[in-house]
Amino acid sequence: MYKKLLGQTIIYGAGAIAPRIILFILNPLLIYKIPNEGFAIFTQLYALISFVNIILSFGFETAYFRFSAEEGNEKRTFNTSFWFLFSTSAVFLALGYLFNQPIADYLGYHDNPEYIRWFALIAFFDNLLVIPFAWLRFHNKPIKYSAVRVLQSIFQAVFTAALFFWIPQNISGSFGLHQNVDYPFFSNLAGSALGFLLLFPIILKVRFQFVVSLFSRMIRYSFPLMLAGLAFMVNENFDKSIQKIYISDEEAGAYGGCYKLAVLMTLFVTAYRMGIEPFFFKQMDKGGAKKTYAKVAEYFAFFACVVALGIIANISWLKAIFIPNKSYWIAIDIIPIIVIANLCFGIYYNFSTWYKVTDRTSVGTFISWLGAGINIAFNLLALKYYQSMIGSAWATFGAYLIMMILSYLLGQKYYPIPYRMKKMSFFLVLLGVFSLIIVKYFNYNILMSNALFLIFTGILMYSEKDMILSRVRKN
């Protein structure tokens, strides 16, 4: 079971993280070609569209998994979910086109209302594909899922590079692309449209069926998840959305550029989440589900600690490759903080299993918005009174840490799962100590940092030798 889960997680993850990987690989090109001020615009607009996507999808991806797991309910859930999301997408697209200029004026992009139209189309296509992608995951088709994601990403990458280097400006200008910052936006739109074409065979499976009673159950289940998703986006993007108000565009752009290096940890967490979510729901009615959830969480926590410290120990050369513009390096110290913050979020995601399988999603909303409130308060304090972009990173870490702890405590009350918390806590603390040494005392020295990384890995492997040997023997 664990071997199959690992295999599916790797394949699903490859597709799920492909869009993030493409932005990560393109980051040096964008940083090189787009000045700090332009990159701040790029960061802000993508932060805003992420909120829109959460609202439009309404948590129906998770709701689809939850209600499709009921015997004989998958087709009804598939049809009902698709038509609901089609409706929300179509309404948003119409509003985006009708009011593109007033929205652009409000956001400060008076001369670029096309940004609003492009993002309305991106949101339309992406939201329309939420359920077809979920269908592939539910029916254990990881290769098809990942193939579409990877093709989208490759196309987006090649198109972006072509706009920068090969397509003449008179041709790109005819499409309304007059600035370098336009290119990644328009490439994203083209990639989203390609995804719609690639998944059209699955969309053809949709029937004109909308079950009101089922929709009522789904909306009650998913509404708290949507609110929790908004809180997650606050934690991810609130700092980047308001930094232009309190700190210079140069610092805000540097923060956004360095933040994207920390996405390496986000990629790992995302890959895990894509593979594990359908698995959680398929296990919930089986005997021994709690022990399974505990073991999966432990495997994740231990391996994720190794990944996190590996990233932090190698920042010195990673920044040279992926952040070639040295003016961005003023924000380099945010990377270890954001990496560990994303690790905490990954563990929180494991701990959140209890409220999803027991239909207590409103508790997840409470936890998520508590974290968002902490993030907002700490960000305003750090930016308004101290003009500190490092404070923004600590705000994200604080939010995810508290969410992780609170979800564990509430879960043990309502749906106790036998996690080995002493062992997990030990390695989290050790990770924090070793990271502090790398940053403050080794100054990211590659040799000394990786020596510490090897010591950490050795301690973990020795501590968990029985678990590792048992997995090896079974395989």
C-alpha angles and dihedrals in degrees: 000000000000091000091053091046091051091050093049092044091055093049096042089044092054089059098038095052096040094094090049092046091052091054089046092052092043091048095090090050093048092046091048096046101035121060120232092261092053092046089055088058090048091050094046096050093049089049090055096047090053089063091050092052092053092052095046096048090047095200090291095136091068091038089055090055092045098051098034086061088068110096114265093001104100100094094046090048092048094052096042093048094048096051092048093052091043088057095049091046094049093049092050092048092052092049091047092056096041095049103027095123098048090047091049090049091051093050093047098252097114094154096044111057087146087076089066093048092048093049092047088056093045091052091047095054095040094050092046089058097050095093097039089053090046089050090058091050094047092050092050097247100141095153094056090043093052094041091060093046093048094046090051091051096046091049091049092049095049092045092050092049090047091054091051099043116011114025110082115243093238089061096045089045090058087063091052095260105138103146133051090240089062094065102072090044094054092043089054089054092050090049092050091051090050090054089056091053093047094050095041092105089061092045087056087063089067115107128201093261127130115172107201096195091051092045089053091055092044095049092051089051097043102041093075088046090054090051089048089050090054089051089052090052090050089055091048100041113017092091093052092043096059105028092092087065097055108024134039122280087242092059093041091052091047090051092051092047095049092042088064091061088059086058087088087081091044089055091056093048092046093050089052094047094051093054098040104047099073088041092057093056095044089054098046097092096041125099113258093025092138093054089049092051090049095051093046091051092049093049089050095047095049096045093042091054089056092048092048095051090044090058094046093048091055102044091111093070098026091061092051091055103036101030102039094162103086092202086075093058092084085085098045094114092067091070099076090046094051092044092056090041089058090048089056089050090053091053090045088054089057091047090050091067091092097064093044097052092042093047092241093131092144088070088057089054091053093050093046095049092046087057091046091051091052090048093050094046095048092045093052090047094048096043102036099044104022103023085222120158088184086061089059090058092049089050090058091047093049092050095052094043093054092044090052094050095044094048090052094050095047092043092055088055099049104023110010115207119188100239117169092237097169092058094043091048092049093057093044091054091044089051090053093049094047091047091052090052091050093051103037104030107021094037089217093303102176098218098045093040093052091046087058089046091055091049090052092049091048093051091050094047092048091048092050098035093121092053092045093048092048091054091047092051092049091051 
